[in-house]
Amino acid sequence: MALKVAARGRIPPFIVMDVMRAAAQREAAGEGVLHLEVGQPSTPAPPGVLAAAHHALDTDVLGYTLAFGLPDLRQAIARHYAAWYGVDVPVERIAVTVGSSGAFVLAFLAAFAPGDRVALADPGYPAYRNILSALDIEAVSIPTGPETRYQPTPALLAAAGPLDGLIVASPANPTGTVLSPTALAELTGYCRDAGIRLVSDEIYHGIVYDGRAETALAADPSAIVINSFSKYFSMTGWRLGWMILPEDLVRPVECLAQNLFISPPAISQAAAIAAFDCTADADAHVRRYAANRALLLEALPAAGLDRLAPADGAFYLYADIAGIGLDSETLCRRLLAETGIAITPGTDFDPARGHATVRFSYAGSTDDMAEAANRLGDWMRRLPPRTRTG
C-alpha cells in the first residue's frame, strides 16, 4: 500500500535551482559554464565578516542563541536603520532569521490563515507563491508590465478583489525595478486603509544604481519588512536574514521561531555583526554590478534582446524573447548546451507569461559578463531569421 504524501509538498519547483543543477552537471562533465542564472554574488563575505567568524570559532562555544538572535546583532540592525533611513526601530521588533526564506515562512504563518488571499506581482520571486501555496494561503497574482514598471498599484489591487495581504519587493526580482517613495507611500496608504497586511521584501537594498531604495517603514511602521545579509553583504551561504515586525506580531513570530528553528546559526550571527562596518567592501561590489549592468544593457539589445525591464537595482535584467521563436525553457536549455551560458526562464517568475521572458543575473565577474555577451551575440546571429511579434 502506498503511503500518503501531503499535498502541501506538491508545489512547483524553484526552476532556477533546476538550472543550477543542469549547470553543475555540465561542469562535472568537464565543460565550462558562465553563471548568469543564479541570484547570488560571486564574491565571498567581506574580510571583516570572515575575521569575525574566525574569532567566534576560536573563542565562542557557538551554542543556541535567543530565537530572535544575538542582542548585539539586533542592536547593529537597529543602528543600520537609523543611519541609512533615519528610521527608529525598537530592538524588540527585530527578529534575526534563517535567511530571508525563514523570515517569509515565519511572517506568512503569523500573519495569514489558510484561505487568506495574499497579492503579489507577476513577474515576481517564485518562492513567495510557492510558500503561500504550501501553507494553504491563496497567492493572488497581479499581472504587471512596463506600464506600471512591473510593480503593483492601488488600482491593480482594487481590481483583485478582497485581499488579506500584499507582498512587494523593491528592488524587485526578476525585474530590478524600484518603487519611488511616492509610489511606495501610495501602496502603503492603500493597504493601511483597506486593512491589508503589507510585507516588504527589501533584500536588495544597497544595490541601487541611482539614489537609494526607501524602506516601507518610512511610510508605514506597521509593515513587515524582510531583509537579508545575502545580497548587498555577499553572504548567501551564511543563511542569515532579519525581519522588522509590527508589535502585534512580535510574540507570535517569536513562538513560531522557537519551535520551527530554535535560533539562527550562531556563527553567522557573530560574523554578521561586523557586516555593517564593511560597507566599503559591499559598495565596491555594487560598482562592479553597475559595470556589468552597463555592459549588458549595451550587449543584449545588440544581440536582438531590446525589450528589457527597467533595471533600477538588484543585479538582474529581465528580457522579452517573444520574437525569437523559442519558448523560454527551450531557449535556456539550448543556450546552456550550445554556449555554456546559464540563464533562467521567465516561467520561474511568471507562470502565465514567462514563456516569453528570461532573466540574466549579472552578479558575476565583468570578464564573465563580457564573454557571455560575445557568446550570446554569436549564438543569436546563428538562429534562423525571426520576426518580433511580442
C-alpha positions in Angstrom: 0.0 0.0 0.0 1.4 3.4 -1.0 1.9 5.8 1.9 0.3 9.2 1.9 2.2 12.2 0.5 0.9 15.5 1.8 -0.4 17.9 -0.9 1.5 20.8 0.6 4.7 19.3 -0.7 3.4 19.2 -4.3 4.3 22.7 -5.1 6.2 23.8 -8.3 9.9 23.6 -8.2 12.1 26.6 -7.9 13.3 26.5 -11.5 16.5 28.4 -11.1 17.7 25.6 -8.8 17.0 23.1 -11.6 19.0 25.3 -13.9 21.8 25.3 -11.4 21.7 21.5 -11.3 22.0 21.3 -15.0 24.9 23.7 -15.0 26.6 21.7 -12.3 26.2 18.5 -14.3 27.8 20.3 -17.3 30.7 21.4 -15.1 31.1 17.9 -13.7 31.5 16.6 -17.2 34.4 19.0 -17.7 32.6 21.7 -19.7 32.7 25.3 -18.6 29.7 27.4 -17.5 29.1 31.1 -17.4 26.7 31.6 -14.5 24.1 34.2 -15.2 21.3 32.1 -13.7 21.7 32.4 -10.0 20.9 35.5 -7.9 24.0 35.5 -5.7 27.2 37.5 -5.6 30.2 35.6 -6.9 32.4 37.1 -4.2 32.9 35.9 -0.6 31.8 37.8 2.5 33.8 40.9 3.3 37.1 40.4 5.1 35.8 41.9 8.3 33.0 39.4 8.4 35.4 36.5 7.8 37.7 37.8 10.6 34.7 37.9 13.0 33.8 34.4 12.1 37.3 33.1 12.7 37.3 34.9 16.1 34.0 33.3 17.0 35.3 29.9 16.1 38.3 30.4 18.3 36.6 31.9 21.3 32.9 31.0 21.4 31.1 27.8 22.2 28.6 28.6 19.4 25.5 27.2 21.0 21.9 28.2 20.7 21.2 31.9 20.7 17.8 33.5 21.6 15.2 32.7 19.0 15.3 36.3 17.7 19.1 36.4 17.6 22.1 37.8 19.4 21.3 41.1 21.2 24.4 42.8 19.7 23.4 41.9 16.2 19.8 43.2 16.7 21.2 46.4 18.0 23.5 46.7 15.0 20.5 46.3 12.7 18.6 49.0 14.6 21.6 51.3 14.2 21.6 50.5 10.5 18.0 51.7 10.1 18.8 54.9 11.9 21.9 55.6 9.8 20.5 54.5 6.4 16.9 55.6 6.5 16.6 57.9 9.5 14.0 55.4 11.0 13.9 54.5 14.7 13.4 50.7 15.0 13.0 49.3 18.6 15.3 46.4 19.1 12.4 44.4 20.4 10.7 44.4 17.0 13.8 43.0 15.2 14.0 39.2 14.6 17.1 37.6 13.1 16.1 34.7 10.9 17.5 31.8 9.0 17.9 33.7 5.8 15.1 35.8 4.3 13.4 32.4 3.4 13.0 31.6 7.0 11.6 35.1 7.5 8.9 34.6 4.8 7.8 31.3 6.4 7.5 33.0 9.8 5.8 36.1 8.5 3.2 34.1 6.4 2.5 31.7 9.3 2.0 34.5 11.8 0.1 37.0 9.6 -2.2 34.9 7.4 -4.6 32.0 7.9 -5.4 29.2 5.5 -7.7 30.5 2.8 -6.5 34.1 3.1 -5.8 36.0 -0.1 -2.3 37.5 -0.5 -1.4 39.5 -3.6 1.9 39.5 -5.3 3.2 40.9 -8.6 3.8 38.7 -11.6 6.6 38.6 -12.6 8.0 38.0 -9.1 10.1 35.9 -6.9 8.6 32.3 -7.2 9.2 31.3 -3.6 6.5 33.8 -2.4 3.9 32.0 -4.4 5.1 28.5 -3.5 5.5 29.1 0.2 2.0 30.6 0.4 0.6 27.6 -1.5 2.3 25.1 0.8 0.6 26.9 3.7 -2.8 26.8 2.1 -2.8 30.6 1.6 -4.1 31.8 -1.8 -1.5 33.6 -3.8 -3.3 36.2 -5.9 -1.3 37.0 -9.0 -1.3 40.7 -10.0 -0.1 40.8 -13.7 2.2 43.8 -14.1 4.1 45.2 -17.1 6.0 48.2 -18.4 3.0 50.5 -17.8 3.4 50.1 -14.0 7.1 49.4 -14.1 6.4 45.8 -13.2 5.1 46.9 -9.7 1.6 46.6 -8.2 -0.5 49.8 -7.9 -3.6 50.6 -5.8 -5.7 50.3 -9.0 -4.5 46.8 -9.7 -5.1 45.8 -6.0 -8.6 47.2 -6.1 -9.3 45.1 -9.2 -8.1 41.9 -7.5 -11.0 41.8 -5.0 -10.8 41.4 -1.2 -7.2 40.9 0.0 -5.6 40.0 3.3 -2.0 40.7 2.4 0.3 42.2 -0.2 4.0 41.3 -0.9 6.0 44.0 -2.6 9.7 43.9 -3.5 11.8 46.9 -4.2 14.3 46.4 -5.8 12.4 43.5 -7.4 13.4 40.1 -8.6 13.5 39.4 -11.5 13.0 42.9 -13.0 15.2 45.1 -10.8 12.6 47.8 -10.6 12.4 50.1 -7.6 9.3 51.8 -6.1 9.7 55.5 -5.8 9.0 57.0 -2.4 5.7 58.3 -3.7 4.6 55.0 -5.2 5.6 53.2 -2.0 3.6 55.7 0.1 0.6 55.2 -2.2 0.8 51.4 -1.8 1.2 51.5 2.0 -1.6 54.0 2.3 -3.9 51.9 0.3 -3.1 48.8 2.3 -3.5 50.6 5.6 -6.9 52.0 4.6 -8.1 48.6 3.3 -6.8 46.5 6.2 -4.3 44.7 4.1 -1.1 43.4 5.8 1.9 44.6 3.9 5.1 42.5 3.6 8.0 44.4 2.1 10.9 42.4 0.7 14.0 44.7 0.9 16.8 42.2 0.4 18.3 44.1 -2.5 18.6 47.4 -0.6 22.1 48.8 -1.1 22.2 47.6 -4.7 20.6 50.5 -6.5 22.1 52.5 -9.4 20.5 55.9 -8.9 19.8 57.0 -5.4 18.7 54.6 -2.7 15.6 52.5 -2.1 13.2 53.6 0.6 12.1 51.2 3.3 8.4 50.7 3.8 8.9 51.5 7.4 9.3 55.2 6.5 5.7 55.2 5.2 4.1 52.7 7.5 5.6 51.5 10.8 3.1 48.6 10.8 4.6 47.0 7.7 6.5 43.7 7.9 10.0 44.3 6.5 12.3 41.5 5.5 15.9 41.9 4.6 19.0 39.7 4.4 22.8 39.6 4.6 22.9 37.6 1.3 22.9 40.2 -1.4 24.5 43.5 -0.5 26.8 41.9 2.1 27.6 39.0 -0.2 26.7 36.3 2.4 24.3 34.0 0.7 25.7 30.7 2.1 25.6 32.1 5.7 21.8 31.8 5.6 21.1 34.9 7.7 18.3 37.4 7.4 16.2 39.6 9.5 12.7 40.9 9.9 11.2 44.1 11.4 7.8 43.2 12.9 4.8 45.3 14.0 4.1 45.0 17.7 1.2 42.7 17.3 3.3 40.0 15.5 6.4 40.1 17.8 5.3 37.4 20.2 3.5 35.1 17.6 6.6 35.1 15.4 8.9 34.5 18.4 6.9 31.4 19.4 7.0 30.1 15.9 10.7 30.8 15.6 11.4 29.0 18.9 9.6 25.9 17.7 10.5 25.8 14.0 14.1 26.9 14.1 15.2 27.3 17.7 17.6 30.0 16.6 19.5 31.2 13.5 23.1 29.9 13.0 25.3 31.2 15.8 28.5 31.6 13.8 26.7 33.5 11.0 25.2 35.9 13.6 28.6 36.5 15.3 30.1 37.3 11.9 27.3 39.5 10.7 27.7 42.0 13.5 30.8 43.1 11.6 29.0 43.4 8.2 27.7 46.9 8.9 31.3 48.1 9.2 32.1 46.6 5.8 30.0 48.9 3.5 33.1 50.0 1.6 33.7 46.4 0.5 30.0 46.0 -0.3 29.9 49.2 -2.3 32.9 48.1 -4.3 30.8 45.1 -5.4 27.9 47.4 -6.3 30.3 49.3 -8.6 31.1 46.0 -10.3 27.5 45.2 -10.7 27.0 48.7 -12.2 29.7 48.0 -14.8 28.2 44.6 -15.6 24.8 46.2 -16.0 26.1 48.8 -18.4 27.9 46.1 -20.4 24.7 44.0 -20.8 22.4 47.0 -21.4 24.5 47.6 -24.5 25.1 43.9 -25.5 21.6 42.5 -25.1 19.9 45.0 -27.5 22.8 44.5 -29.9 22.0 40.8 -29.8 18.3 41.4 -30.5 17.0 41.5 -26.9 16.0 45.1 -26.8 12.8 44.9 -24.6 14.1 45.0 -21.1 12.5 45.8 -17.8 13.9 49.0 -16.1 17.0 47.8 -14.2 17.0 50.2 -11.3 18.5 47.9 -8.7 19.4 44.3 -7.8 21.6 42.5 -10.4 19.1 41.3 -12.9 17.9 42.1 -16.4 14.5 40.7 -17.4 14.3 40.4 -21.2 11.4 39.8 -23.6 12.1 37.0 -26.1 8.7 36.9 -27.7 10.1 37.4 -31.2 12.8 34.8 -31.2 10.6 31.8 -31.9 11.6 29.8 -28.9 9.9 29.5 -25.6 12.0 30.5 -22.6 12.7 27.0 -21.2 13.8 25.7 -24.6 15.9 28.8 -25.1 17.6 28.3 -21.7 18.3 24.6 -22.3 19.7 25.3 -25.8 21.8 28.2 -24.6 23.4 26.2 -21.9 24.0 23.2 -24.1 25.3 25.1 -27.1 27.2 28.0 -25.5 27.7 27.2 -21.8 25.7 30.3 -20.7 23.2 29.5 -17.9 20.2 31.9 -17.6 16.8 31.4 -16.0 13.5 31.0 -17.9 10.7 33.5 -17.1 8.3 30.7 -16.2 10.0 30.7 -12.8 8.7 34.2 -12.2 5.5 34.4 -14.2 3.8 31.1 -14.8 1.2 32.6 -17.2 3.5 34.8 -19.4 7.0 33.7 -18.5 7.4 31.5 -21.6 8.2 34.8 -23.4 10.8 36.1 -21.0 14.2 35.2 -19.5 16.3 36.6 -16.6 20.0 37.4 -16.7 21.9 37.7 -13.4 25.0 39.9 -13.7 26.3 39.3 -10.2 29.4 37.6 -11.5 32.7 38.9 -12.8 32.9 41.5 -15.5 35.1 39.2 -17.6 32.3 36.6 -17.4 29.7 39.1 -18.5 31.8 40.2 -21.4 32.4 36.6 -22.5 28.7 35.8 -22.1 27.8 38.8 -24.2 30.1 37.7 -27.0 28.8 34.1 -27.0 25.2 35.2 -26.8 25.6 37.6 -29.7 27.2 34.8 -31.9 24.5 32.3 -30.9 21.7 34.7 -31.7 23.1 35.5 -35.1 23.1 31.8 -35.9 19.4 31.4 -35.2 17.0 31.3 -38.1 15.6 34.6 -39.2 12.8 35.7 -36.9 10.2 38.5 -36.7 9.4 40.2 -33.4 5.7 39.8 -32.7 5.6 40.4 -28.9 
